[in-house]
Amino acid sequence: MLLVYLSYKGNVWEQVLRVPFILEMISAVPFVITVILPSLRNLFIPVFLNCWLAKHALENMINDLHRAIQRTHSAMFNQVLILICTLVCLMFT
């Protein structure tokens, strides 16, 4: 929620309908509910979806690193690394 607030640029729906925000809400809202209501401690929390959030953060880091370092790795290496991360997320999910 904090990231959505900080990256707000005028269109709320554009921020809310992004995949990382939806994944964050799917995994965070049940956790908050179980903390607040002890009777729902057995509620299923899809924590495994956080691997997709980590993959998204890794993609951003790889892209920033590629721009900052200027050609220590090729663009193909970055794409292969992102593909491997995607496959690992698919297997984990």
All heavy atoms as an XYZ file, in Angstrom:
757
protein
N       0.831     -1.192      0.000
C       0.000      0.000      0.000
C       0.872      1.251      0.000
O       0.539      2.227     -0.649
C      -0.916      0.007      1.231
C      -1.954     -1.100      1.277
S      -3.233     -0.909      0.049
C      -4.093      0.498      0.634
N       1.990      1.195      0.739
C       2.880      2.343      0.796
C       3.498      2.626     -0.573
O       3.587      3.781     -0.993
C       3.975      2.108      1.834
C       4.995      3.226      2.003
C       4.318      4.500      2.485
C       6.079      2.796      2.959
N       3.891      1.585     -1.283
C       4.467      1.781     -2.610
C       3.452      2.363     -3.583
O       3.805      3.187     -4.430
C       5.009      0.465     -3.158
C       6.280     -0.039     -2.490
C       6.630     -1.418     -3.031
C       7.412      0.924     -2.694
N       2.205      1.952     -3.482
C       1.165      2.509     -4.348
C       0.974      3.988     -4.038
O       0.867      4.815     -4.940
C      -0.159      1.740     -4.187
C      -1.293      2.446     -4.882
C      -0.005      0.341     -4.726
N       0.979      4.320     -2.750
C       0.827      5.719     -2.359
C       2.000      6.571     -2.848
O       1.820      7.667     -3.361
C       0.684      5.826     -0.842
C       0.587      7.242     -0.350
C      -0.577      7.975     -0.543
C       1.664      7.844      0.298
C      -0.667      9.286     -0.100
C       1.579      9.147      0.739
C       0.415      9.862      0.541
O       0.323     11.150      0.973
N       3.217      6.035     -2.708
C       4.402      6.795     -3.103
C       4.547      6.929     -4.618
O       5.086      7.906     -5.107
C       5.658      6.145     -2.521
C       5.783      6.228     -1.004
C       7.005      5.449     -0.544
C       5.838      7.660     -0.534
N       4.071      5.927     -5.359
C       4.206      5.991     -6.814
C       2.944      6.528     -7.491
O       2.813      6.426     -8.697
C       4.536      4.598     -7.367
O       3.474      3.709     -7.125
N       2.061      7.119     -6.732
C       0.816      7.667     -7.278
C       1.126      8.819     -8.221
O       1.834      9.751     -7.876
C      -0.086      8.144     -6.135
C      -1.345      8.815     -6.605
C      -2.351      8.074     -7.185
C      -1.514     10.176     -6.476
C      -3.523      8.679     -7.625
C      -2.670     10.792     -6.899
C      -3.670     10.037     -7.477
O      -4.809     10.643     -7.902
N       0.591      8.723     -9.449
C       0.831      9.760    -10.440
C      -0.463     10.246    -11.077
O      -0.473     10.649    -12.220
C       1.769      9.227    -11.517
C       3.148      8.981    -10.993
C       4.066      8.498    -12.072
C       5.429      8.270    -11.491
N       6.057      7.081    -11.927
N      -1.562     10.169    -10.371
C      -2.789     10.730    -10.892
C      -3.868      9.723    -11.217
O      -5.032     10.061    -11.216
N      -3.527      8.498    -11.524
C      -4.525      7.506    -11.891
C      -4.513      6.371    -10.866
O      -3.620      5.530    -10.871
C      -4.238      6.963    -13.293
C      -5.378      6.125    -13.809
O      -6.305      5.795    -13.080
N      -5.308      5.769    -15.075
N      -5.514      6.351    -10.009
C      -5.577      5.351     -8.949
C      -5.781      3.958     -9.524
O      -5.151      2.993     -9.081
C      -6.716      5.694     -7.963
C      -6.868      4.625     -6.909
C      -6.463      7.047     -7.332
N      -6.638      3.827    -10.516
C      -6.944      2.498    -11.064
C      -5.741      1.868    -11.740
O      -5.572      0.659    -11.718
C      -8.124      2.572    -12.029
C      -9.396      2.853    -11.303
C     -10.122      4.001    -11.354
C     -10.056      1.997    -10.381
N     -11.207      3.915    -10.529
C     -11.190      2.678     -9.912
C      -9.808      0.732     -9.893
C     -12.059      2.138     -8.988
C     -10.673      0.191     -8.973
C     -11.782      0.889     -8.532
N      -4.907      2.690    -12.347
C      -3.698      2.166    -12.976
C      -2.774      1.552    -11.929
O      -2.152      0.528    -12.164
C      -2.973      3.280    -13.716
C      -1.727      2.824    -14.434
C      -1.054      3.967    -15.164
O      -1.757      4.840    -15.689
O       0.182      3.972    -15.193
N      -2.709      2.180    -10.771
C      -1.864      1.653     -9.691
C      -2.484      0.421     -9.040
O      -1.796     -0.538     -8.739
C      -1.641      2.734     -8.626
C      -0.902      3.939     -9.130
C       0.509      3.605     -9.547
O       1.185      2.817     -8.927
N       0.938      4.211    -10.638
N      -3.793      0.447     -8.834
C      -4.476     -0.649     -8.138
C      -4.559     -1.904     -9.002
O      -4.495     -3.016     -8.487
C      -5.885     -0.192     -7.687
C      -6.714     -1.335     -7.177
C      -5.754      0.890     -6.618
N      -4.672     -1.756    -10.310
C      -4.831     -2.904    -11.192
C      -3.495     -3.487    -11.679
O      -3.507     -4.390    -12.514
C      -5.715     -2.533    -12.382
C      -7.154     -2.190    -12.008
C      -7.929     -1.765    -13.231
C      -7.830     -3.353    -11.306
N      -2.389     -3.010    -11.158
C      -1.100     -3.595    -11.512
C      -0.960     -4.958    -10.830
O      -1.441     -5.163     -9.719
C       0.040     -2.681    -11.071
C       0.121     -1.437    -11.920
C       1.237     -0.499    -11.519
N       2.460     -1.208    -11.169
C       3.200     -0.917    -10.102
N       2.840      0.050     -9.294
N       4.305     -1.588     -9.861
N      -0.298     -5.882    -11.497
C      -0.149     -7.248    -10.989
C       0.566     -7.292     -9.635
O       0.108     -8.004     -8.724
C       0.548     -8.146    -12.034
C       0.872     -9.507    -11.460
C      -0.312     -8.283    -13.272
N       1.660     -6.561     -9.420
C       2.294     -6.629     -8.099
C       1.385     -6.182     -6.958
O       1.403     -6.767     -5.872
C       3.499     -5.697     -8.223
C       3.807     -5.664     -9.666
C       2.489     -5.790    -10.362
N       0.563     -5.160     -7.207
C      -0.348     -4.707     -6.150
C      -1.397     -5.765     -5.844
O      -1.696     -6.036     -4.673
C      -1.019     -3.397     -6.567
C      -1.984     -2.886     -5.526
C      -1.521     -2.256     -4.398
C      -3.346     -3.059     -5.676
C      -2.394     -1.793     -3.428
C      -4.230     -2.604     -4.730
C      -3.747     -1.962     -3.592
N      -1.939     -6.387     -6.877
C      -2.959     -7.426     -6.672
C      -2.357     -8.611     -5.916
O      -2.963     -9.140     -4.973
C      -3.563     -7.853     -8.020
C      -4.367     -6.690     -8.621
C      -4.460     -9.080     -7.855
C      -4.801     -6.906    -10.040
N      -1.145     -9.032     -6.286
C      -0.490    -10.127     -5.571
C      -0.216     -9.764     -4.119
O      -0.367    -10.600     -3.221
C       0.818    -10.501     -6.263
C       0.707    -11.262     -7.564
C       2.079    -11.430     -8.190
C       0.057    -12.607     -7.344
N       0.185     -8.537     -3.895
C       0.440     -8.090     -2.528
C      -0.830     -8.124     -1.692
O      -0.821     -8.567     -0.545
C       1.012     -6.673     -2.560
C       1.489     -6.183     -1.225
C       2.774     -6.848     -0.781
O       3.672     -7.034     -1.600
O       2.857     -7.178      0.409
N      -1.940     -7.705     -2.268
C      -3.199     -7.719     -1.526
C      -3.688     -9.145     -1.275
O      -4.206     -9.450     -0.208
C      -4.271     -6.917     -2.275
C      -4.048     -5.439     -2.273
S      -4.017     -4.727     -0.619
C      -2.289     -4.449     -0.352
N      -3.499    -10.035     -2.261
C      -3.931    -11.422     -2.089
C      -3.159    -12.103     -0.967
O      -3.704    -12.911     -0.220
C      -3.786    -12.202     -3.417
C      -4.835    -11.742     -4.412
C      -3.896    -13.704     -3.194
C      -4.646    -12.312     -5.798
N      -1.892    -11.757     -0.825
C      -1.104    -12.415      0.213
C      -1.094    -11.653      1.537
O      -0.890    -12.257      2.588
C       0.330    -12.633     -0.270
O       0.938    -11.407     -0.571
N      -1.338    -10.347      1.531
C      -1.256     -9.572      2.763
C      -2.583     -9.480      3.524
O      -2.589     -9.520      4.755
C      -0.748     -8.173      2.465
N      -3.684     -9.352      2.811
C      -4.976     -9.158      3.485
C      -5.350    -10.344      4.372
O      -5.723    -10.149      5.538
C      -6.083     -8.824      2.453
C      -7.458     -8.866      3.084
C      -5.819     -7.460      1.833
N      -5.228    -11.599      3.909
C      -5.532    -12.709      4.824
C      -4.618    -12.747      6.042
O      -5.048    -13.088      7.141
C      -5.340    -13.961      3.966
C      -5.468    -13.496      2.575
C      -4.960    -12.098      2.565
N      -3.357    -12.360      5.870
C      -2.440    -12.337      7.011
C      -2.879    -11.318      8.048
O      -2.890    -11.604      9.250
C      -1.024    -12.041      6.518
C      -0.026    -11.993      7.626
C       0.399    -13.158      8.237
C       0.480    -10.784      8.051
C       1.306    -13.116      9.268
C       1.392    -10.732      9.081
C       1.814    -11.898      9.693
N      -3.266    -10.135      7.604
C      -3.714     -9.090      8.530
C      -4.998     -9.518      9.229
O      -5.170     -9.284     10.430
C      -3.905     -7.755      7.779
C      -4.576     -6.710      8.646
C      -2.571     -7.259      7.263
N      -5.896    -10.172      8.500
C      -7.149    -10.643      9.098
C      -6.872    -11.658     10.197
O      -7.488    -11.609     11.261
C      -8.082    -11.225      8.012
C      -8.609    -10.094      7.129
C      -9.240    -11.999      8.631
C      -9.375    -10.580      5.928
N      -5.930    -12.575      9.966
C      -5.637    -13.586     10.988
C      -4.945    -12.981     12.202
O      -5.066    -13.511     13.301
C      -4.758    -14.714     10.425
O      -3.541    -14.165      9.942
C      -5.473    -15.474      9.349
N      -4.230    -11.886     12.030
C      -3.607    -11.219     13.172
C      -4.669    -10.519     14.011
O      -4.629    -10.546     15.240
C      -2.528    -10.219     12.700
C      -2.063     -9.332     13.829
C      -1.361    -10.966     12.092
N      -5.640     -9.909     13.347
C      -6.671     -9.149     14.059
C      -7.705    -10.074     14.705
O      -8.099     -9.864     15.849
C      -7.357     -8.158     13.098
C      -6.349     -7.104     12.651
C      -8.559     -7.504     13.751
C      -6.858     -6.190     11.556
N      -8.141    -11.099     13.980
C      -9.181    -11.996     14.488
C      -8.589    -13.370     14.824
O      -8.328    -14.173     13.926
C     -10.294    -12.157     13.450
C     -11.021    -10.876     13.040
C     -11.942    -11.142     11.870
C     -11.779    -10.319     14.213
N      -8.385    -13.662     16.086
C      -7.787    -14.947     16.450
C      -8.639    -16.158     16.061
O      -8.116    -17.254     15.902
C      -7.658    -14.867     17.977
C      -7.816    -13.440     18.324
C      -8.595    -12.798     17.223
N      -9.929    -15.964     15.877
C     -10.784    -17.092     15.506
C     -10.509    -17.580     14.087
O     -10.884    -18.693     13.725
C     -12.254    -16.714     15.654
O     -12.562    -15.641     14.781
N      -9.855    -16.778     13.280
C      -9.545    -17.148     11.898
C      -8.079    -17.549     11.714
O      -7.518    -17.399     10.640
C      -9.880    -15.989     10.957
C     -11.343    -15.617     10.857
C     -11.518    -14.401      9.974
C     -12.148    -16.776     10.287
N      -7.458    -18.095     12.754
C      -6.041    -18.474     12.662
C      -5.797    -19.573     11.635
O      -4.690    -19.738     11.158
C      -5.525    -18.958     14.011
C      -5.564    -17.940     15.087
C      -4.460    -16.956     14.929
N      -4.698    -15.875     15.885
C      -3.819    -15.021     16.225
N      -2.639    -15.051     15.701
N      -4.115    -14.077     17.081
N      -6.796    -20.340     11.272
C      -6.633    -21.423     10.301
C      -6.919    -20.978      8.867
O      -6.981    -21.818      7.973
C      -7.548    -22.594     10.657
C      -7.128    -23.228     11.961
O      -5.959    -23.234     12.310
N      -8.106    -23.751     12.696
N      -7.066    -19.688      8.647
C      -7.317    -19.163      7.302
C      -6.096    -19.386      6.413
O      -4.959    -19.195      6.826
C      -7.634    -17.670      7.383
C      -8.039    -16.969      6.092
C      -9.386    -17.509      5.615
C      -8.128    -15.477      6.321
N      -6.334    -19.833      5.187
C      -5.244    -20.095      4.241
C      -4.633    -18.785      3.772
O      -5.335    -17.885      3.317
C      -5.769    -20.885      3.049
C      -4.743    -21.107      1.987
C      -3.686    -21.971      2.200
C      -4.821    -20.436      0.786
C      -2.731    -22.173      1.229
C      -3.877    -20.626     -0.201
C      -2.832    -21.502      0.028
N      -3.328    -18.684      3.884
C      -2.607    -17.498      3.431
C      -1.706    -17.909      2.269
O      -0.794    -18.716      2.447
C      -1.774    -16.882      4.568
C      -2.682    -16.484      5.726
C      -0.990    -15.686      4.065
C      -1.957    -16.022      6.952
N      -1.936    -17.383      1.081
C      -1.136    -17.786     -0.084
C       0.238    -17.116     -0.109
O       0.524    -16.262     -0.937
C      -2.003    -17.352     -1.257
C      -2.784    -16.204     -0.725
C      -3.017    -16.483      0.731
N       1.095    -17.520      0.794
C       2.418    -16.914      0.915
C       3.286    -17.255     -0.294
O       4.183    -16.494     -0.651
C       3.084    -17.389      2.225
C       4.467    -16.817      2.378
C       2.231    -16.996      3.398
N       3.025    -18.372     -0.949
C       3.834    -18.780     -2.091
C       3.768    -17.775     -3.236
O       4.646    -17.739     -4.086
C       3.421    -20.165     -2.584
C       1.998    -20.240     -3.052
C       1.679    -19.996     -4.371
C       0.991    -20.571     -2.168
C       0.373    -20.062     -4.814
C      -0.324    -20.647     -2.598
C      -0.635    -20.388     -3.919
N       2.743    -16.920     -3.258
C       2.643    -15.914     -4.312
C       3.691    -14.809     -4.160
O       3.931    -14.048     -5.093
C       1.246    -15.308     -4.344
C       0.127    -16.263     -4.768
C      -1.213    -15.562     -4.669
C       0.361    -16.776     -6.167
N       4.325    -14.739     -2.997
C       5.355    -13.728     -2.794
C       6.566    -13.956     -3.691
O       7.341    -13.034     -3.919
C       5.793    -13.690     -1.331
C       4.757    -13.035     -0.456
O       3.978    -12.221     -0.919
N       4.741    -13.387      0.812
N       6.745    -15.176     -4.203
C       7.868    -15.414     -5.113
C       7.711    -14.580     -6.380
O       8.707    -14.143     -6.964
C       8.019    -16.892     -5.427
S       6.774    -17.563     -6.521
N       6.483    -14.317     -6.810
C       6.277    -13.474     -7.995
C       6.607    -12.019     -7.697
O       7.105    -11.297     -8.560
C       4.850    -13.611     -8.503
C       4.601    -14.970     -9.047
C       3.950    -15.999     -8.427
C       5.044    -15.479    -10.314
N       3.958    -17.102     -9.231
C       4.614    -16.820    -10.396
C       5.745    -14.933    -11.373
C       4.870    -17.609    -11.497
C       6.005    -15.721    -12.477
C       5.572    -17.044    -12.536
N       6.351    -11.582     -6.462
C       6.745    -10.230     -6.073
C       8.263    -10.107     -6.030
O       8.830     -9.098     -6.462
C       6.144     -9.878     -4.710
C       4.628     -9.802     -4.663
C       4.149     -9.666     -3.230
C       4.134     -8.662     -5.510
N       8.920    -11.154     -5.538
C      10.384    -11.157     -5.508
C      10.950    -11.166     -6.924
O      11.951    -10.503     -7.202
C      10.883    -12.359     -4.717
N      10.304    -11.900     -7.832
C      10.753    -11.931     -9.228
C      10.631    -10.554     -9.864
O      11.524    -10.104    -10.583
C       9.947    -12.951    -10.024
C      10.339    -13.040    -11.488
C       9.258    -13.792    -12.247
C       9.238    -13.482    -13.693
N       9.009    -12.130    -14.098
N       9.538     -9.870     -9.585
C       9.338     -8.527    -10.124
C      10.416     -7.573     -9.595
O      10.968     -6.767    -10.350
C       7.943     -8.024     -9.766
C       7.618     -6.680    -10.296
N       7.402     -6.436    -11.637
C       7.489     -5.480     -9.677
C       7.144     -5.158    -11.809
N       7.198     -4.554    -10.636
N      10.725     -7.672     -8.299
C      11.770     -6.828     -7.718
C      13.132     -7.165     -8.320
O      13.944     -6.266     -8.584
C      11.798     -7.002     -6.209
N      13.393     -8.443     -8.570
C      14.655     -8.852     -9.178
C      14.782     -8.324    -10.605
O      15.860     -7.876    -11.012
C      14.776    -10.376     -9.161
C      16.062    -10.943     -9.737
C      17.247    -10.548     -8.855
C      15.971    -12.443     -9.852
N      13.701     -8.358    -11.362
C      13.719     -7.794    -12.715
C      14.073     -6.311    -12.683
O      14.881     -5.843    -13.488
C      12.363     -7.970    -13.388
C      12.082     -9.341    -13.885
C      10.712     -9.441    -14.540
O      10.088     -8.387    -14.817
O      10.270    -10.564    -14.780
N      13.482     -5.585    -11.745
C      13.786     -4.155    -11.627
C      15.246     -3.932    -11.259
O      15.901     -3.037    -11.798
C      12.868     -3.493    -10.606
C      11.446     -3.398    -11.089
O      11.186     -3.441    -12.287
N      10.521     -3.283    -10.168
N      15.770     -4.762    -10.343
C      17.173     -4.622     -9.957
C      18.103     -4.939    -11.117
O      19.103     -4.246    -11.330
C      17.495     -5.531     -8.772
C      16.980     -5.020     -7.460
S      17.628     -5.913     -6.048
C      17.004     -7.548     -6.313
N      17.792     -5.981    -11.881
C      18.631     -6.354    -13.030
C      18.631     -5.247    -14.062
O      19.685     -4.878    -14.594
C      18.148     -7.685    -13.638
C      18.476     -8.846    -12.706
C      18.785     -7.927    -15.000
C      17.856    -10.163    -13.127
N      17.466     -4.667    -14.331
C      17.381     -3.578    -15.307
C      18.146     -2.338    -14.828
O      18.845     -1.697    -15.611
C      15.929     -3.229    -15.608
C      15.237     -4.326    -16.387
O      15.865     -5.081    -17.116
N      13.936     -4.425    -16.213
N      18.025     -2.015    -13.532
C      18.760     -0.872    -12.996
C      20.264     -1.124    -13.028
O      21.045     -0.231    -13.353
C      18.318     -0.562    -11.568
C      16.916     -0.004    -11.506
O      16.414      0.448    -12.555
O      16.317     -0.028    -10.417
N      20.664     -2.337    -12.695
C      22.077     -2.682    -12.708
C      22.639     -2.617    -14.128
O      23.746     -2.122    -14.344
C      22.271     -4.088    -12.126
C      23.696     -4.558    -11.946
C      24.381     -3.731    -10.871
C      23.718     -6.025    -11.566
N      21.845     -3.074    -15.085
C      22.283     -3.042    -16.480
C      22.472     -1.598    -16.965
O      23.419     -1.292    -17.676
C      21.271     -3.774    -17.369
C      21.684     -3.856    -18.796
N      22.753     -4.606    -19.211
C      21.178     -3.273    -19.913
C      22.881     -4.483    -20.526
N      21.931     -3.680    -20.969
N      21.584     -0.710    -16.547
C      21.711      0.689    -16.935
C      22.877      1.368    -16.235
O      23.558      2.203    -16.812
C      20.427      1.445    -16.609
C      19.412      1.338    -17.707
C      18.197      2.164    -17.408
N      17.170      1.203    -17.021
C      16.303      1.354    -16.051
N      16.288      2.442    -15.354
N      15.420      0.436    -15.768
N      23.130      1.003    -14.975
C      24.158      1.682    -14.194
C      25.574      1.231    -14.570
O      26.485      2.048    -14.654
C      23.919      1.439    -12.705
N      25.748     -0.059    -14.798
C      27.099     -0.578    -15.011
C      27.525     -0.472    -16.464
O      28.707     -0.420    -16.765
C      27.189     -2.025    -14.488
C      27.028     -1.997    -12.980
C      28.500     -2.655    -14.844
C      27.119     -3.331    -12.338
N      26.626     -0.461    -17.370
C      26.923     -0.288    -18.790
C      27.781     -1.419    -19.351
O      28.990     -1.324    -19.442
C      27.628      1.053    -19.044
C      26.826      2.271    -18.675
C      25.697      2.535    -19.645
O      25.763      2.128    -20.783
N      24.672      3.201    -19.174
N      27.161     -2.493    -19.659
C      27.746     -3.572    -20.452
C      28.673     -4.533    -19.713
O      29.545     -5.089    -20.323
C      28.496     -3.021    -21.654
C      27.685     -2.153    -22.539
C      26.761     -2.982    -23.359
N      25.901     -2.098    -24.141
C      24.721     -2.426    -24.535
N      24.238     -3.590    -24.269
N      23.994     -1.590    -25.223
N      28.531     -4.705    -18.404
C      29.311     -5.790    -17.798
C      28.681     -7.123    -18.157
O      29.367     -8.121    -18.255
C      29.376     -5.646    -16.276
O      28.050     -5.622    -15.761
C      30.113     -4.392    -15.881
N      27.371     -7.129    -18.309
C      26.653     -8.311    -18.776
C      25.890     -7.925    -20.033
O      25.457     -6.788    -20.184
C      25.659     -8.824    -17.730
C      26.296     -9.213    -16.446
N      27.132    -10.283    -16.333
C      26.211     -8.681    -15.209
C      27.530    -10.391    -15.091
N      26.988     -9.415    -14.382
N      25.701     -8.868    -20.891
C      24.950     -8.576    -22.106
C      23.451     -8.550    -21.799
O      23.003     -9.043    -20.768
C      25.245     -9.620    -23.176
O      24.732    -10.864    -22.787
N      22.698     -8.013    -22.710
C      21.245     -7.991    -22.561
C      20.700     -9.411    -22.603
O      19.709     -9.725    -21.931
C      20.614     -7.136    -23.642
N      21.363    -10.278    -23.373
C      20.931    -11.677    -23.444
C      21.106    -12.363    -22.080
O      20.251    -13.133    -21.664
C      21.745    -12.417    -24.509
C      21.388    -13.876    -24.619
S      19.701    -14.097    -25.160
C      19.965    -14.348    -26.865
N      22.190    -12.070    -21.384
C      22.405    -12.636    -20.052
C      21.289    -12.205    -19.104
O      20.778    -13.014    -18.329
C      23.772    -12.194    -19.504
C      24.017    -12.646    -18.097
C      24.394    -13.954    -17.840
C      23.852    -11.769    -17.042
C      24.615    -14.369    -16.538
C      24.063    -12.171    -15.745
C      24.452    -13.487    -15.483
N      20.903    -10.935    -19.173
C      19.826    -10.446    -18.313
C      18.506    -11.142    -18.629
O      17.749    -11.508    -17.724
C      19.666     -8.937    -18.471
C      20.846     -8.181    -17.938
O      21.636     -8.702    -17.154
N      20.999     -6.943    -18.368
N      18.219    -11.336    -19.912
C      16.982    -12.005    -20.303
C      16.981    -13.465    -19.859
O      15.949    -13.990    -19.422
C      16.786    -11.906    -21.817
C      16.517    -10.498    -22.296
C      15.235     -9.934    -21.725
O      14.244    -10.628    -21.594
N      15.258     -8.663    -21.369
N      18.130    -14.135    -19.972
C      18.227    -15.531    -19.531
C      18.043    -15.615    -18.020
O      17.354    -16.511    -17.515
C      19.571    -16.156    -19.971
C      19.810    -17.493    -19.293
C      19.608    -16.319    -21.476
N      18.611    -14.678    -17.281
C      18.446    -14.662    -15.828
C      16.985    -14.454    -15.443
O      16.459    -15.137    -14.552
C      19.322    -13.570    -15.225
C      19.436    -13.539    -13.716
C      20.009    -14.855    -13.197
C      20.304    -12.381    -13.287
N      16.295    -13.560    -16.128
C      14.871    -13.331    -15.858
C      14.054    -14.568    -16.232
O      13.119    -14.942    -15.515
C      14.387    -12.074    -16.597
C      15.012    -10.832    -15.958
C      12.867    -11.967    -16.581
C      14.766     -9.551    -16.710
N      14.413    -15.235    -17.320
C      13.717    -16.462    -17.714
C      13.897    -17.553    -16.674
O      12.939    -18.250    -16.321
C      14.223    -16.938    -19.076
C      13.642    -18.261    -19.573
C      12.158    -18.116    -19.846
C      14.383    -18.737    -20.798
N      15.098    -17.703    -16.158
C      15.343    -18.706    -15.119
C      14.535    -18.389    -13.871
O      13.932    -19.287    -13.261
C      16.853    -18.794    -14.810
C      17.592    -19.415    -16.000
C      17.116    -19.593    -13.545
C      19.093    -19.326    -15.901
N      14.476    -17.118    -13.493
C      13.673    -16.722    -12.324
C      12.193    -17.005    -12.554
O      11.494    -17.452    -11.640
C      13.878    -15.248    -12.020
S      15.524    -14.855    -11.452
N      11.716    -16.774    -13.760
C      10.317    -17.066    -14.078
C      10.035    -18.558    -13.984
O       9.010    -18.972    -13.423
C       9.976    -16.559    -15.488
O      10.251    -15.158    -15.553
C       8.516    -16.804    -15.817
N      10.940    -19.374    -14.486
C      10.753    -20.829    -14.410
C      10.777    -21.321    -12.975
O       9.992    -22.194    -12.607
C      11.811    -21.532    -15.250
C      11.703    -21.331    -16.764
C      12.888    -21.967    -17.469
C      10.394    -21.878    -17.289
N      11.652    -20.751    -12.158
C      11.694    -21.130    -10.749
C      10.398    -20.744    -10.054
O       9.834    -21.522     -9.267
C      12.921    -20.500    -10.047
C      12.823    -20.626     -8.539
C      14.194    -21.122    -10.562
N       9.867    -19.561    -10.357
C       8.580    -19.150     -9.788
C       7.448    -20.057    -10.232
O       6.566    -20.397     -9.437
C       8.271    -17.706    -10.156
S       9.242    -16.501     -9.238
N       7.447    -20.447    -11.486
C       6.414    -21.359    -11.980
C       6.482    -22.704    -11.275
O       5.454    -23.267    -10.875
C       6.556    -21.556    -13.491
C       5.994    -20.446    -14.354
C       6.374    -20.675    -15.812
C       4.496    -20.348    -14.217
N       7.681    -23.241    -11.101
C       7.818    -24.523    -10.398
C       7.399    -24.390     -8.937
O       6.770    -25.286     -8.390
C       9.253    -25.034    -10.505
C       9.618    -25.528    -11.859
S      11.231    -26.324    -11.960
C      12.333    -24.980    -11.561
N       7.761    -23.283     -8.309
C       7.414    -23.081     -6.911
C       5.913    -22.917     -6.729
O       5.337    -23.421     -5.772
C       8.141    -21.845     -6.367
C       7.966    -21.627     -4.911
C       8.512    -22.489     -3.987
C       7.229    -20.553     -4.454
C       8.342    -22.290     -2.632
C       7.054    -20.331     -3.113
C       7.612    -21.208     -2.196
N       5.265    -22.215     -7.643
C       3.829    -22.010     -7.554
C       3.087    -23.282     -7.885
O       2.119    -23.623     -7.256
C       3.382    -20.883     -8.511
O       4.109    -19.701     -8.199
C       1.915    -20.613     -8.366
